[in-house]
Amino acid sequence: MTVGGALRGAAPHLLLDSLRTSLAHLHAATSADLLLVDYGFTTLRPVEPVQTPAGIPHAPVDAGPAGRVFRTQQPYLFRDVGPTATVYLPVTVRGDRFGVLVVVLPADRSTAETTASLARVAEALGHALRVADRHTDLYRRTRRTHALSVAGEMQWDTLPGRACVGPAFDLHAHWEPAYTSGGHLLDWSATERDLVIVVADGAGPGTPAALASTLALTAIRNARRAGLDLVTQASLTDQALYGQYRGEHPLSALLLRLDLTTGEAEVVDAGSPALWRVRSTVTERIELDRQLPLGMFEETVYTPQRLRLLRGDRLVFVAHGTGEPTAGDGHASPDEPVARALTGTRRRKGADVPRAVVRALRGTPRGAPDAVLVLCLDWRGHEAGTPGEGRHGGLTPTAPASP
């Protein structure tokens, strides 16, 4: 039986047992351990029980061989002077990084071919973990450095993950705090033709905000899965929130649908999180015509705007829930640290950008937001023509879509 077949047949909480048996048979592996990244994206934590006789400690994501593999997403073969070698392999599914698989082999088995084979095993393990996570708490318990709040638990159960990668795009997200919740909303859906993204500011801290965000996310998904357009998704979500809360929990949101064949994007701004674009050497905030937040008033009418992406463009969505500081209030504009972070990470992979921007905002000495969510979209699609730059940096209002 193949390793993939063995993983599919294993009980959800026994994936590692099945994997260890297969690797011992195929590669004479003496141990195999899985390190999962914690919710805060700071440490890699071993799934118990650990097989390595000497144990395997928590590893920081910013240091050591396991951290290096997690950051670079490239396998690393470490040959010591002794009789064994250690292979570190990224465990990732469609860009969503789960952790690192650490396999100890006899030194004479540590070849490039073996490393390539183990990389495929780690990929199969990632897919198996995604399925197993629905049926056991083992892996979620491993990822916690401390207890989640109820609101944090709700947020992690509703958000789609941290990343999604397709042939034409890379999508990566990061948010803090990770163990509590600011009620931020994040969702995406990709098909062969389009990518739909929703980002929303938190409705406040704690369980009430998480409940409002969960209602909004469910309403958006319900409308999207019914095949309704972006404007109708916003309108039905607006009605659901207003019907439940009568304007007490409005949600500032941005909805975007990107045509993956042309790079044309439709945007509905309801409030909204900041949208930035990095194009070549230019970093700029795209000024949208802001409309009313979702759920503020009954039956709000929303109007879409248009944006064309060029190959190599980077869009960054920043939801910080603090609103715009007024002039003279003593607070630095949140645009300044965002602009500096985006400029400083312009040449880095999209996976590194959200965390850098979140840390830059959270590190602002005055006026720092309690909660931040950042989503980075790198567009690798087809070449597009030169966009007609209007007064909104390439965005032009259009007539409202029919409901």
Residue pairs with C-beta under 8 A, 6 or more apart in sequence:
1 9
1 22
3 19
3 22
3 23
3 26
3 121
3 124
4 124
6 18
6 19
6 21
6 22
7 15
7 18
7 19
7 124
7 125
7 128
8 128
9 18
10 17
10 18
10 128
12 131
12 132
12 133
12 134
12 135
12 136
12 138
13 132
13 136
13 138
15 125
15 128
15 129
15 132
16 32
16 33
16 34
16 47
16 51
19 32
19 121
19 125
20 29
20 31
20 32
20 51
22 121
23 29
23 32
23 103
23 118
23 121
24 30
26 117
27 103
27 105
27 109
27 114
27 117
27 118
28 105
28 106
28 109
29 103
29 104
29 105
30 84
30 104
30 105
30 106
31 51
31 52
31 53
31 102
31 103
31 104
32 51
32 101
32 102
32 103
32 104
33 46
33 47
33 50
33 51
33 52
33 56
33 101
33 102
34 46
34 47
34 91
34 99
34 100
34 101
34 102
34 125
35 44
35 45
35 46
35 47
35 56
35 59
35 66
35 99
35 100
35 101
35 102
36 44
36 45
36 47
36 98
36 99
36 139
36 142
36 143
37 43
37 44
37 45
37 61
37 70
37 97
37 98
37 99
37 143
38 44
38 45
38 143
38 144
38 145
38 178
39 143
39 144
39 145
39 148
39 152
39 156
39 178
39 179
40 145
40 176
40 177
40 178
40 179
41 61
41 174
41 178
41 355
42 60
42 61
42 145
43 58
43 59
43 60
43 61
43 145
44 58
44 59
44 60
44 61
44 66
44 67
44 70
44 99
44 100
45 58
45 142
45 143
45 145
46 56
46 57
46 58
46 142
47 138
47 139
47 142
48 142
50 56
52 102
52 104
56 102
59 66
59 67
59 100
60 67
61 67
61 70
61 71
62 71
65 76
65 78
65 86
65 88
66 88
66 100
66 102
68 76
68 88
69 75
69 76
69 88
69 89
69 90
69 100
70 90
70 97
70 99
70 100
71 352
73 90
73 92
73 97
73 351
74 90
75 87
75 88
75 89
75 90
75 115
75 116
75 118
75 119
75 122
76 87
76 88
77 85
77 86
77 87
77 88
77 110
77 115
78 85
78 86
78 87
78 88
79 85
79 107
79 110
80 86
80 107
82 107
83 106
83 107
84 104
84 105
84 106
84 107
85 104
85 105
85 106
85 107
85 109
85 110
86 102
86 103
86 104
86 105
87 102
87 103
87 104
87 105
87 110
87 114
87 115
87 118
88 100
88 101
88 102
89 100
89 101
89 102
89 103
89 115
89 118
89 119
89 121
89 122
90 97
90 100
90 101
90 119
90 122
91 97
91 98
91 99
91 100
91 101
91 122
91 123
91 125
91 126
91 129
92 98
92 122
92 123
92 126
93 123
93 126
93 127
93 129
93 130
94 163
94 164
94 165
95 163
95 164
95 165
95 170
95 171
95 172
95 351
96 161
96 162
96 163
96 164
97 162
97 163
97 351
98 126
98 129
101 118
101 121
101 122
101 125
103 118
105 114
129 139
132 139
133 139
133 140
144 179
145 179
146 179
147 179
148 156
148 179
148 180
149 179
149 180
149 181
149 206
149 207
150 207
150 210
151 180
151 181
151 183
151 205
151 206
151 207
151 209
151 210
152 177
152 178
152 179
152 180
152 181
152 210
154 181
154 207
154 210
154 211
154 214
155 181
155 183
155 184
155 210
155 213
158 213
158 214
158 217
159 185
159 186
159 187
160 186
160 187
160 188
161 173
162 172
162 173
162 174
163 170
163 171
163 172
163 173
163 351
164 171
164 188
164 190
165 171
166 190
166 195
166 260
167 380
168 260
168 379
168 380
168 381
168 382
169 195
169 258
169 260
169 377
169 378
169 379
169 380
169 381
170 349
170 350
170 351
170 376
170 377
170 378
170 380
171 188
171 195
171 197
171 350
171 375
171 376
171 377
171 378
172 350
172 351
172 353
172 354
172 375
172 376
173 186
173 354
173 373
173 374
173 375
173 376
174 354
174 355
174 357
174 358
174 373
174 374
175 182
175 184
175 186
175 358
175 371
175 372
175 373
175 374
176 358
176 359
176 362
176 371
176 372
177 370
177 371
180 205
180 206
181 202
181 205
181 206
181 209
181 210
181 371
182 202
182 204
182 205
182 209
182 321
182 370
182 371
182 372
182 373
183 202
183 203
183 204
183 205
183 206
183 208
183 209
183 210
183 212
183 213
183 321
183 371
184 199
184 200
184 201
184 202
184 213
184 319
184 321
184 371
184 373
185 198
185 199
185 200
185 213
185 216
185 217
185 251
185 253
186 198
186 199
186 200
186 373
186 375
187 197
187 198
187 217
187 220
187 221
188 195
188 196
188 197
188 198
189 195
189 196
189 224
190 196
190 260
192 260
193 259
193 260
193 261
194 257
194 258
194 259
194 260
195 257
195 258
195 260
196 224
196 230
196 255
196 256
196 257
196 258
197 255
197 256
197 257
197 258
197 317
197 375
197 377
198 217
198 220
198 253
198 254
198 255
198 256
199 253
199 254
199 273
199 317
199 319
199 373
199 375
200 213
200 216
200 251
200 252
200 253
200 254
200 271
200 273
200 294
200 319
201 251
201 252
201 253
201 271
201 272
201 273
201 319
201 320
201 321
202 209
202 213
202 319
202 321
202 371
202 373
203 209
203 212
203 213
203 249
203 250
203 251
204 249
204 321
205 370
205 371
208 249
209 249
212 241
212 244
212 245
212 249
212 251
212 295
213 251
215 240
215 241
215 244
216 237
216 240
216 241
216 251
216 253
216 294
216 295
218 240
219 236
219 237
219 240
219 241
220 233
220 237
220 255
222 236
223 232
223 233
223 236
223 237
224 233
228 236
229 401
229 402
230 255
230 256
230 257
230 266
230 268
230 304
230 401
231 268
231 302
231 303
231 304
231 400
231 401
231 403
232 401
232 403
233 255
233 268
234 253
234 255
234 268
234 270
234 294
234 302
235 299
235 300
235 301
235 302
235 403
237 251
237 253
237 294
237 295
238 270
238 294
238 295
238 296
238 299
238 300
238 302
239 298
239 299
240 295
241 249
241 250
241 251
241 294
241 295
242 295
242 296
242 297
242 298
244 295
245 295
247 295
247 296
247 297
249 295
250 271
250 292
250 293
250 294
250 295
250 296
251 270
251 271
251 293
251 294
251 295
252 270
252 271
252 272
252 273
252 293
252 294
252 319
252 321
253 270
253 271
253 272
253 273
253 293
253 294
254 267
254 268
254 269
254 270
254 271
254 272
254 273
254 275
254 288
254 317
255 267
255 268
255 270
256 265
256 266
256 267
256 268
256 307
257 265
257 266
258 264
258 265
258 309
258 377
258 379
259 265
260 381
261 381
261 382
262 382
262 384
263 308
263 309
263 310
263 311
263 379
263 381
263 382
263 384
264 306
264 307
264 308
264 309
264 384
265 306
265 307
265 308
265 309
266 304
266 305
266 306
266 307
267 275
267 288
267 304
267 305
267 306
267 307
267 395
268 291
268 302
268 303
268 304
268 305
269 288
269 289
269 290
269 291
269 305
270 291
270 292
270 293
270 294
270 300
270 302
271 290
271 291
271 292
271 293
271 294
272 288
272 290
272 291
272 293
273 317
273 318
273 319
273 320
273 373
274 285
274 317
274 318
274 319
274 320
274 334
274 335
274 338
275 285
275 286
275 288
275 315
275 316
275 317
275 318
276 283
276 284
276 285
276 286
276 315
276 316
276 317
276 318
276 338
276 339
276 342
277 283
277 284
277 285
277 286
277 313
277 314
277 315
277 316
277 393
277 394
278 313
278 314
278 316
278 342
278 346
279 310
279 312
279 313
279 314
280 312
281 346
283 339
283 342
283 343
283 346
284 393
285 335
285 338
285 339
286 307
286 392
286 393
286 394
286 395
287 392
287 393
288 305
288 392
288 395
289 303
289 305
289 392
289 395
289 397
291 300
291 302
291 303
292 300
294 300
301 400
302 400
303 397
303 398
303 399
303 400
304 397
304 398
304 400
304 401
305 392
305 395
305 396
305 397
305 398
306 395
306 396
306 397
306 398
307 387
307 394
307 395
308 384
308 385
308 387
308 394
309 315
309 379
309 381
309 384
310 379
310 383
310 384
310 386
310 387
311 379
311 380
311 381
311 382
311 383
311 384
312 379
312 380
313 378
313 379
314 346
314 350
314 353
314 376
314 377
314 378
314 379
315 376
315 377
315 379
316 338
316 342
316 353
316 354
316 357
316 374
316 375
316 376
316 377
317 373
317 374
317 375
317 376
317 377
318 334
318 338
318 357
318 361
318 372
318 373
318 374
319 372
319 373
319 374
320 334
320 361
320 369
320 371
320 372
320 373
321 369
321 370
321 371
321 372
322 334
322 367
322 369
324 333
324 334
325 331
325 332
325 333
325 334
325 367
329 367
330 366
330 367
331 366
331 367
332 364
332 366
332 367
334 361
334 364
334 367
334 369
337 357
337 360
337 361
337 363
337 364
338 357
338 360
338 361
340 360
341 353
341 356
341 357
341 359
341 360
341 361
342 353
342 357
344 356
345 352
345 353
345 356
345 357
348 356
350 376
350 377
350 378
351 376
353 374
353 376
354 374
354 375
354 376
355 374
357 372
357 374
357 376
358 372
358 373
358 374
361 368
361 369
361 372
362 368
362 369
362 372
387 394
388 394
388 396
390 396
